Amino acid sequence: MLVKKLKLAAADTGIHRVVAGGGVSANRYLRKSIGDDKSLESYFPSMELCTDNGAMIAALGYHRLEMGERSNLDLNASARVSGFRRSYP
């Protein structure tokens, strides 16, 4: 599913260079599927660097909390990137 949507988004936006990161970049099927696609220039970190983003986010949150930074409970988050011509749910 991720590979299909990545290819749709690349075709839709004209972007042909992709960089993978975080835990999902350790997925061997993802690496092969994207790496075999000659229409995409892909970059993957070494397997040793493919860690879970949740741990990094938690560590950053801890340090910000220690510095006194706070957010209201009505804070909103979005994983969507604006600018695409269509939605890739």
BELPE-V276585 format. One line per field, one symbol per residue. phi: phi as a letter, one per 40 degrees, with the letter a starting at -180 (. if undefined). psi: psi as a letter, one per 20 degrees, with the letter a starting at -180 (. if undefined). Layout:
phi = ???
psi = ???
This chain:
phi = .ccccccccccccgcbbbbbagdcccccccdccccccccbcbbbccdcccbccdccccccdccccccgcabcccdbbaccbchccacbc
psi = gggghghghgghijpjpqpqrahhiiohggggghhioiipoqpprqhhjmrphhhggggggghhghijpqqqijpqqpjqpqiqhrqm.
